[in-house]
């Protein structure tokens, strides 16, 4: 051998459990962790097909949709974003992207790579986009697709998306919504609200490990995918093929890629836990917890970043960091790593966990 | 709610363990399954960075390389294939793809989607490509990239790749090798053999769950990536960004996507097991087991598909299926599902497991 076995791999893995309080991944429950350690199944095993079918049902409940093209992409939330953009856009087509935080910029970057003509409409940082601003932009740009984030984890803003489909229909435009940081914690009615494409991540409210991106396309979006003039640019998330692997169409199942059974186990259990609790209860619970957090943060002197309480995303609470610390300091301290201002932070009421 | 919680999710997950004898995924060992059930860590946690560093070391050992751009893509083997093609090719560029089974066709499909001009050189089904055939094709096509599969799981053929770099250098062409079904089980010396890009899957010889694609790029390939005229078409596997997340360059780590800690735990342990055993021993063990399998299969009357024993891939043994059964029948029977010809199969010496 030219390269010897590395020293660092001579010891077995040891992971110190941490309570995850960031915008995601969330801490997985013991039931989910127990599930992901079950034996690996082949991607062509009928037992795994049953689990995939369960997941499709659970996702239709979470998205509140009857869309047949509903499944989990084998990648993280970003791959859901990229799957939506790459399947619905072709080179030279107009897309309108709402910039309400980091994720709009990310979507714009991706859409440009696929050769789309990117137009944007931006909110004031930390506030929502108003309906009239969106309507004006759609009327001006006449995009094929309008993309917006429901819960932006980079700002903690909750963007209303219940009232956008009328505008999009009027200008014959598809409506795609990122619900990565919000699905399961705030109301989302994909069918009732006329949303054409939506995607999430397994590791946020659903509490499963990262690695899967739940996704759903309306019949209208599916028709657009099936009538593309050019092939979907990325094989890995070509929905015509992935949809067949998930048996979303009336065609035989095909092999597309080696789906990760262990990740599916985790997502299946996350969805089962959500179904047990009920969406209404999960939404209420997130709201209640967030309100308690706002109160406690304000008690110890923090100012919340999103002024208007109705505009706050209950899953991600953003605060101004006092000028005598850096956010890196706070994050390290809360994760029990050494940080420069640990004693000051402790005195002010921060608790590491 | 418009859609109620689905009945099928009212029961908890139950997985019947199966001994996996297909071309992959392989059965994960208890040590690996125990690892993947450890608590989820955030993608920005220094503890996870340490695990990523361990994995980079382990992969350099497995690939036998000193390449700094060595990491695991957050997707299955297919995403490794697509990452190689999308990073190394630009629209309008010539690629030469060796068709020695299904995976060459798959690579050709992907490369076409990225706008490359696809040229192919095909072997007779079930045999290797000869050096002269490859040299003739490279000289004729003058591709930017030559792509070939070392171990084709669709045919069970082992393609020699130790002697290709001289040809590729002569015609100033990059050499990419798919080692999904072979890495860790047959000799592979990335640096010694002058290979510019290689990728594998976590779920084959390494025995971890599917969901990660180990990948490595030579300094020459890295220079090509960094001097692209167009941006990498896919954000999710833009190696300039993924490489920074994995701290492969002398730059600060960035957030690119929410990497799956549980999948990393599994891969880290798979690599640790390989380092413990040693590559030489693992290779010898696969060879010995394969020979025993060949003998037993021939004893019960099977004809092996790859005639020449030196051309056989020791991880995937292919046989002619007798004309009185279908391969589907055999696969179902071996997985203990009902199959039409179960009694005949049993009589002939097949054992379900």
Contacts between the chains, C-beta under 8 A, distances in Angstrom:
chain1	res1	chain2	res2	distance
A	1	B	64	6.6
A	1	B	278	8.0
A	1	B	279	5.7
A	1	B	280	6.6
A	2	B	64	5.2
A	2	B	189	6.1
A	2	B	191	6.3
A	2	B	192	5.8
A	3	B	60	5.9
A	3	B	61	5.3
A	3	B	64	5.2
A	3	B	65	6.9
A	3	B	66	7.0
A	4	B	61	7.2
A	5	B	61	5.6
A	5	B	274	7.9
A	5	B	275	3.6
A	5	B	276	7.5
A	5	B	278	6.5
A	5	B	279	7.8
A	6	B	54	7.5
A	6	B	57	3.7
A	6	B	58	6.1
A	6	B	60	7.5
A	6	B	61	5.7
A	6	B	275	6.3
A	8	B	53	7.2
A	8	B	54	4.8
A	8	B	57	5.5
A	9	B	54	5.9
A	9	B	57	6.6
A	9	B	58	5.2
A	9	B	61	7.9
A	9	B	268	7.5
A	9	B	271	5.9
A	9	B	272	4.2
A	9	B	275	4.4
A	9	B	276	7.8
A	10	B	272	7.6
A	10	B	275	7.2
A	10	B	276	7.6
A	11	B	272	7.9
A	12	B	31	7.2
A	12	B	269	7.2
A	12	B	272	6.8
A	13	B	35	5.0
A	13	B	38	7.0
A	13	B	51	7.2
A	13	B	265	5.7
A	13	B	268	5.6
A	13	B	269	5.5
A	13	B	272	7.3
A	15	B	38	3.9
A	15	B	39	5.8
A	15	B	41	6.7
A	15	B	47	7.1
A	15	B	265	6.8
A	16	B	39	7.9
A	16	B	47	6.4
A	17	B	38	7.6
A	17	B	39	3.7
A	18	B	39	6.7
A	18	B	41	6.6
A	18	B	42	7.7
A	18	B	45	7.2
A	20	B	40	6.6
A	20	B	41	7.9
A	20	B	42	6.0
A	22	B	42	5.6
A	22	B	44	7.8
A	24	B	258	6.6
A	25	B	40	5.0
A	25	B	41	8.0
A	25	B	42	6.3
A	25	B	43	7.5
A	25	B	258	6.4
A	25	B	261	7.3
A	26	B	40	7.6
A	27	B	39	6.9
A	27	B	40	6.4
A	28	B	39	7.3
A	28	B	40	5.1
A	31	B	12	7.2
A	33	B	37	4.5
A	33	B	38	7.6
A	33	B	39	7.3
A	34	B	37	6.6
A	35	B	13	5.0
A	36	B	36	5.5
A	36	B	37	5.8
A	36	B	262	5.9
A	37	B	33	4.5
A	37	B	34	6.6
A	37	B	36	5.8
A	37	B	37	3.7
A	38	B	13	7.0
A	38	B	15	3.9
A	38	B	17	7.6
A	38	B	33	7.6
A	39	B	15	5.8
A	39	B	16	8.0
A	39	B	17	3.7
A	39	B	18	6.7
A	39	B	27	6.9
A	39	B	28	7.3
A	39	B	33	7.2
A	40	B	20	6.6
A	40	B	25	5.0
A	40	B	26	7.6
A	40	B	27	6.5
A	40	B	28	5.1
A	40	B	203	7.1
A	40	B	209	5.4
A	40	B	210	7.5
A	41	B	15	6.7
A	41	B	18	6.6
A	41	B	20	7.9
A	41	B	25	8.0
A	42	B	18	7.7
A	42	B	20	5.9
A	42	B	22	5.6
A	42	B	25	6.3
A	42	B	335	8.0
A	43	B	25	7.5
A	43	B	210	7.4
A	44	B	22	7.8
A	44	B	331	7.7
A	45	B	18	7.1
A	45	B	335	6.5
A	46	B	337	6.4
A	47	B	15	7.1
A	47	B	16	6.4
A	51	B	13	7.2
A	53	B	8	7.2
A	54	B	6	7.5
A	54	B	8	4.8
A	54	B	9	5.9
A	57	B	6	3.7
A	57	B	8	5.5
A	57	B	9	6.6
A	58	B	6	6.1
A	58	B	9	5.2
A	60	B	3	5.9
A	60	B	6	7.5
A	61	B	3	5.3
A	61	B	4	7.2
A	61	B	5	5.5
A	61	B	6	5.7
A	61	B	9	7.9
A	64	B	1	6.6
A	64	B	2	5.2
A	64	B	3	5.2
A	65	B	3	6.9
A	66	B	3	7.0
A	74	B	75	6.1
A	74	B	76	5.9
A	74	B	79	8.0
A	74	B	211	6.9
A	75	B	74	6.1
A	75	B	75	5.3
A	75	B	79	7.4
A	75	B	236	6.4
A	75	B	257	7.9
A	76	B	74	6.0
A	76	B	257	4.8
A	76	B	258	4.7
A	76	B	259	7.4
A	76	B	260	7.0
A	77	B	257	7.6
A	77	B	258	6.4
A	78	B	235	7.0
A	78	B	236	5.7
A	78	B	256	7.9
A	78	B	257	4.4
A	78	B	258	7.5
A	79	B	74	8.0
A	79	B	75	7.4
A	79	B	236	5.3
A	79	B	257	7.7
A	82	B	234	6.8
A	82	B	235	5.9
A	82	B	236	5.4
A	86	B	234	8.0
A	106	B	235	7.6
A	109	B	235	6.2
A	110	B	235	4.7
A	112	B	231	7.6
A	113	B	231	5.5
A	113	B	232	7.3
A	113	B	233	5.3
A	113	B	234	6.9
A	113	B	235	6.1
A	114	B	233	7.1
A	189	B	2	6.1
A	191	B	2	6.3
A	191	B	3	8.0
A	192	B	2	5.7
A	201	B	258	6.7
A	203	B	40	7.1
A	203	B	258	6.3
A	203	B	260	7.9
A	209	B	40	5.4
A	209	B	260	5.7
A	209	B	261	6.9
A	209	B	262	4.1
A	209	B	263	7.5
A	210	B	40	7.5
A	210	B	43	7.4
A	210	B	258	4.6
A	210	B	259	6.9
A	210	B	260	4.4
A	210	B	261	7.2
A	210	B	262	8.0
A	211	B	74	6.9
A	211	B	211	5.4
A	211	B	260	3.7
A	211	B	262	7.4
A	211	B	263	5.7
A	231	B	112	7.6
A	231	B	113	5.5
A	232	B	113	7.2
A	233	B	113	5.3
A	233	B	114	7.1
A	233	B	233	6.3
A	233	B	234	7.8
A	234	B	82	6.8
A	234	B	86	8.0
A	234	B	113	6.8
A	234	B	233	7.8
A	234	B	234	5.7
A	235	B	78	7.0
A	235	B	82	5.9
A	235	B	106	7.5
A	235	B	109	6.1
A	235	B	110	4.7
A	235	B	113	6.1
A	236	B	75	6.4
A	236	B	78	5.7
A	236	B	79	5.3
A	236	B	82	5.4
A	256	B	78	7.9
A	257	B	75	7.9
A	257	B	76	4.8
A	257	B	77	7.6
A	257	B	78	4.4
A	257	B	79	7.7
A	258	B	24	6.6
A	258	B	25	6.4
A	258	B	76	4.7
A	258	B	77	6.3
A	258	B	78	7.5
A	258	B	201	6.7
A	258	B	203	6.3
A	258	B	210	4.6
A	259	B	76	7.4
A	259	B	210	6.9
A	260	B	76	7.0
A	260	B	203	7.9
A	260	B	209	5.7
A	260	B	210	4.4
A	260	B	211	3.7
A	260	B	263	7.3
A	261	B	25	7.3
A	261	B	209	6.9
A	261	B	210	7.2
A	262	B	36	5.9
A	262	B	209	4.1
A	262	B	210	8.0
A	262	B	211	7.4
A	262	B	262	7.4
A	262	B	263	7.9
A	262	B	266	7.6
A	263	B	209	7.5
A	263	B	211	5.7
A	263	B	260	7.3
A	263	B	262	7.9
A	263	B	263	7.3
A	265	B	13	5.7
A	265	B	15	6.8
A	266	B	262	7.6
A	268	B	9	7.6
A	268	B	13	5.6
A	269	B	12	7.1
A	269	B	13	5.5
A	271	B	9	5.8
A	272	B	9	4.2
A	272	B	10	7.6
A	272	B	11	7.9
A	272	B	12	6.7
A	272	B	13	7.3
A	274	B	5	7.9
A	275	B	5	3.6
A	275	B	6	6.3
A	275	B	9	4.3
A	275	B	10	7.2
A	276	B	5	7.6
A	276	B	9	7.8
A	276	B	10	7.6
A	278	B	1	8.0
A	278	B	5	6.5
A	279	B	1	5.8
A	279	B	5	7.8
A	280	B	1	6.6
A	331	B	44	7.7
A	335	B	42	8.0
A	335	B	45	6.6
A	337	B	46	6.4
